[in-house]
Amino acid sequence: MEFYATLPPGIEDIASDEIEELGGKVFESRFGKGRVFFHGTSSLVPKLNFLGRSIERIVILLFRGYFQSLDEIYRKIYEIDFHFLENKTFAVRSLRSGVHNFTSVDVARVAGQAVIDSYLKAYGKRLKVNLNEPQVIIRVDVIENELFVGIDTTGDWALHKRWWRVYNHPAHLNSTIAYAMVKLADWNKNKTLLDPMCGSGTIPIEAALFGRKIPPNKCRDFAYFNIFGKQLMKIAESRENLEIYGIEKFEKHLRGARMNATNAGVIDTINFSLGDATKISGDHDCIITNPPYGLRIAKKGIIANLYKKFCFAAKNCIHDQSKLVVITSESKLMKRAIEAANLSVIERRYVRYGGLDTWIFTITL
């Protein structure tokens, strides 16, 4: 079987590694495009949905090719065998990227009609559509002039929307990106981890779930239940004694972080405290954080000063083998702060999420 995973553009290499570790055979990864293509058996469907930390959606690929018009999209989808829709309701979900003379709504409408007509011609029955609670979701993505058609095994609730999030920080980080940052820092259970601007706790919680082998998507349903049955993975969770610290300046957000960690079952693994990121101390192997960008919370001058003070404080808390990983949309301000503190950038990678252009800096002494 052929599959593709969707994810925030910029972390394709991390997602590819995870897919390979879980048994998939990656044959194409387009950096910056938010898609990884791989081969595998149907057993990957529950495994990747249940255990995938860096991916947002798993799709069984039915068709992939190029097109020039909406009519051609109809014809290509019409040729697909939709036998698996027998006695099931369906809906089409469409994502469109690029310059076209039609919308994603147009794509969904045309694709839906093609599915109905194809099944009627092949099996003499008219399929039932249920746009709100379909038993099967057909995903039709149009990226520039390329068409992808598949079975969405995840469902409308993407994998980055973790079950444990009961408190939402106004600028909380996508969980898949938080996990990617943990991987970029080369963190493991034998290293200390500090998030000095932890907000609602996303980074420390993702690290704790990873370190304790707790499935990130264990408390939810998946779209594949209606195709393959309710298959779930049994995982031996760990009670490792981890050194993970989260510092937050605002008491409201700190309470929210503790609520989220409690719901995730890792409140006993993370040491949360009220504090200032510009006054941190100690010796840490990994400092990973998502500071304010100045979009919702503060002005650029304040942000520039925060970044500079933070970099100087962080420099005194790391050693030669440490890594400092920071994400921001204010790349220039962060670059200046890093240079002012005489720190070194190992990598600066572009990541797009939530409609924002952001960069992840991996930094050392």
N, C-alpha and C positions, 0 to 999 in steps of 0.2 A: 504494500500500500504506500501511496505517497501522501505526505502531509505538509502543511506549512503552519508555522507559529507566527503570531503577530506580537509585537513588543514595541516599546519606545525606540524610535530610530536613534542609533548610536551605541546600543549595547548588544548588537548582533553576535559578537564574538563570545560574550559571556553566556548568552542564551544557547549558542551552538555547543559550547562546552557542556552545559547542563543537559541538553538534549542527548548528547553523546554518552554522558555518564549514566543517563537513565535508559539507554538502550537504543536510541535512534541513530540513524546513519545520515548525517548531514551531507547533502550534495550541492547545496548552494546557499550562500549567505551574502546578502547585498548590504554592505555597510551603509548606514544612513537611510535605509529604506524601510526598516521596521519589519522585515520578514526573513524567516529562516525556513528553507525547504529541506525535507528529510524523508528517508524511507523507514519503514518499520511494520510491525504487525499490529493487529487490533488491540493487543495487550498494552500498547503504549497509550491508548486513549485514557483509561483510568489512571495510569501511572503519571503521565504528564500533567493531567488536570489536577490530580491530588497533590503531587509533589513539586510541581513547577514553581520556582520562585522568581525567575527572571522573565517569564512569558505571560502574555495577557489572554491568549486565545489559541486553541488547537483546532485546526480545520483539516478534515479529510479532503484531499484535492480530487475533484472530479474532472476538471478541465482547466487548461491553461493555454492561452494563445493570444494572438493579436487580432485587432478588429479595426474597422474604419467608420462604423456607424452604429446607431441603435438597432437598425434592421439586422446587421450582422451579428450583434449580441444576441438577438432573438434566435437567429438561425443556429448559432453555435450551441446555445442552451437547449434548443429543441432537439438536438441530436443526442443528448445525454439520456441514459437509461435511468429512470427514477423509480425502479421497482421497489426500493426500500421505503417508499412513501405509502405503500398499501395499507389502507385502513388508518391512516394517520393524517392529522391536520398539519399544515405547513405555513411558513411565512418566509418571505425573502427579506434579508437585511443587506443593504448596499452601502459601500464606502467608495467615494470617488475622489481622486486626486489628480490634478492636472487641468489643462484648459480644454473644455469641451463645450459644445452647443446644447448640452442637456444637463440635467441635475441628477443627483443620486436617487431622487424620488422617481424620475423618469426611468432610470435603470431598474429599480425595484419593480416598477409597474410592468415594464416590458419583459423582464426576467420571469416574473410571476406568471404572466400569461403564457410564456414559452414552456414553463414547467407544466402548467395545466394542459396545454395543447399536446405536449409530448406524451404525457401519461394517458390522455384520452385516446390518442392515436394508437398507442402500444397496447393498452389494456382495456379500452372501451369503457372506462369509468372516469368520472369527473372528480378531481381532488377537492377537498374542502380547505379553505383558507381560514386561518385564525391569526390575526395580526397581533393580538395581545398575549395569548398564551399558546403558541404553536407547539405541537409535539416534536416537530423537526424544523430547524432553522437552516435554510439554504443561504449561504453567504455568497454574494456576488460583488466582488471588488473590482473597480476599474482604476488602474494606476497608469496614467498617461494613455498609451494606446494598447495596454495589455489587460487582458481579462482573466480573472481568477474565479472559478466556481467551485464551491465545496460544501461539505456538511459541517456546520458549526457544532463541535462536540462540547463546547464550554457553556454556551447560552448567553443571554443578554447581559448577565452579570459577569463582567470580565474578571479574570483571575487576580488582577491587581487590587480589586476591591475586597480587601481582607475581611473576614468575618468578625475580627476582634475590634474593629474601629467603631467605638461608640461615642468618641469625642473627636470632632473635626476642628483642627487648627485652621484658621483662615488661609494659610499658605502651606498646608501639609504636603509632604513629598509623596510621590507615587511609590508604592511599596516595592515594585519591581526594580526601580532605580535605586532605592535604598539598599536592596540586596546587592545590586551590581556594584555599588560603592564599597560595600563590605568586602566583596571579592577583589576589587581593585586595590584595596588596602592590604591584601594578603592576610586578612585576619583569620585566626583559628582559635580553638578552645584554650590554647596555651598562652595566648597573648591578651593583654589588656586592651580595652576599647573605651574611648571616651567620645561622647557627643556633647559638646559644650553649649550648643544651642538646639536642644532636642525637641522643642515645640511639643507636639502631641506624642512624641516617643517613637516615631516610625523607624528610625535607624537602629536604636538599641533593641527594639522589639524584634525587628527582622533578624538582627544578629543573634539574639537569644533563641529564636525559633530555629535558626540554622544550626547554632551550636548544640542545641539539645535534640536535634533531629525531629522536631515537631512539624508535621505537614502544614504548610501555610494555608491550605484550602480545605481543611478537614471538616468544617462545620457548614456545609452547603450542599445544594443539589447541583447536578450538571445536566446539560441538554442530552448527553449521550445515554442517560438512563432510559430514554424512550426508544433507543435503537439497540443497545447492547445489554440492557438490564442494569439494575443497581449494583454495579461492581465497585467495591471500594478496596483500597490498599490497607493492609495491616502492617503498621510500622512500630518497631520497638523504640519508644521515645527514651531519651537519655535524661539523667538528673545530674549532668555535669556541673561542677562548681566553677562558674565562669565569672570573670572580672569585667563586667560591663557597667559603665557609668553614664548617666544622663543628667546634664545640668540645664536648667531653664531659668530665665530671668523673671518671668511672670508667673505668679502663683496660680492663676487661673489655668494656664496651659500645663503647668506641672501637675495639677490635680487631674487634668484631662489625660496626661501621659500615664499617670498611675492607673486611671480607670481603664485605659486601653491595654496596659500591661497585665492588669488583673484579668480582664476578659480573655486575653491571649494565653493566660496560664503561666506567665513568666515574671510576675511581680516579685517573686522570690529570687530571681536571677539578676535583676537590674537594680543598681543603687541610684535612685533618683534624689536630686537635691536642688535647692534654690541657689542660684549663683549667677555670676557675671562671666561671660566668655572671655573678657579681656583681662581677667584676673585669675585665670586657672593656674594650678600648680601641680606638682607631682611628676612622675615619670611614666609615660604611656607608649605602648607599642604602636597603637593606631588611634588617630584622632580623625573622626569622620563626622561631617556636619553639613547642614543645609541652612546657611545664614540668611537673614532678610535680604531681599533684592532691592528694596526701595519702591516696589510697585504698589504695595498696599499699606505698608507699615511706616516707612520713613522716607526722608528726602535723600538725594544723592550725596550731599556733603556729609550727612550723618553716617550714611552707609560707608563711604570712603574711609572715614575716621574709625568706624567699627572694624572694618577689614584690616586696617593697618595695625590697630591695637591688638586685635586677635592674633594676627600673624606673629607679632613680637612675643605675645604671651605663649603661643603654641610652640615657638622655637625653643623656649626654655623648658618645655615639657616633653621633648622628644629626644631620642638618641640616634646614633648613626644608622641603625636598622629600622627605625620607625618610619611610618608613612602617614602623611596628613592628606586626607581626601576631602575636597570641598566642591560643592556644586553651586553655581550662581548664573544669573542672566547678565550680571555686570562683570563681564570678562576683563575689561580694561581696568576697572577699579581693583579687582582681585590681583591682576598681574602687577600693578603698581605696588600693592601692599606686600606681595611676595618678594618683589625686588627690594623694597625698602627694608624688609627684615632679613635680607641676604639669604633667602631660602632658594632651593633649586626645584624647578618643575621637571618631573620625569615625563609627564604626559598631560596634554590638554585635549580632551575629546568633546566633540559636539554631541549633545543629546537634546532631542525635542520632546517636550511633553506638556500637556495642558495648554497647547497653543503658544508655548514659550520656547524661544531659542536659548538654551542654556549650555554651559560648559562645565565639565568635571575636571578639576585640577588634581593631579596626583603629585604630591610634594614631599621632598626630603630636605635634610640639612644640606 
